[in-house]
Amino acid sequence: MTSPFVFCGFAATADQVAIAALGDSLTQGYGLVEENGFVPQLDRWLQAQGAEVRVINAGVSGDTTAGGAARVEWTLTPDVDGMIVALGGNDVLRGIDPAVSQANLRKILEVARKAQVRVLLIGMQAPGNYGAEYKQAFDGMYPALAQEFEVLFFSSFFEGLAAEDDPAAVSQYMQSDGIHPNAAGVAKIVDAMGPSVLQLVTQAGGEG
């Protein structure tokens, strides 16, 4: 049975590590031509570092943590060695209770642990308009889960853009909707996140 996901990079070899990127429109590459999306840019970045890896685009536009939890088991086919989990942005947009989101992420991590698949969990941050209590619960669930499951953790999908420390400067790296990065923004995101993904590749390859 063929996979519904896109395999980016060179043809697979026995030495390649397969990394599935489980996420939403940010992972899927919304609004961008395929080659400028997150997964293809990340794949090229990793191979430029000499990594023997192929990245599988398991991003679904509009997906929530519940959607990720529902499809994680069939995403982790036997050939998948590691997984990037970047979900939660749509939970915030829908005002979903952080406790529900946390339970969904926990299921994803439990499935990965059972499958002996290494994970890099990507944090997300809620805006302040839901109140301080919501933001604290939402933002805090990512590092808490990473510690609980002893998986790699990267603080924010947008870390590479946050380094600009200036909303006006960041806007040049976003699409017109103000939510999704443009090609240049994805490049900065990949540059910041890349070393953590490379660490995941190293760990996943060691499981061999």
HUCOR-V547804 format. One line per field, one symbol per residue. phi: phi as a letter, one per 30 degrees, with the letter a starting at -180 (. if undefined). A space follows every 10 residues. Layout:
phi = ???
This chain:
phi = .dddccccjd ddbdddcccc cdacddddje ibdedcdedd ddeddddddi ddbbccdccb eidcdddddd cddddddedd cbbccbbked ddecideedd dddddddedd dddddhcdbc ccdbbddddc jddddddddd ddddddddch cdbbdaeced cdddhaeddd edccdddicc ddeddddddd eddeeddddd eddddddf
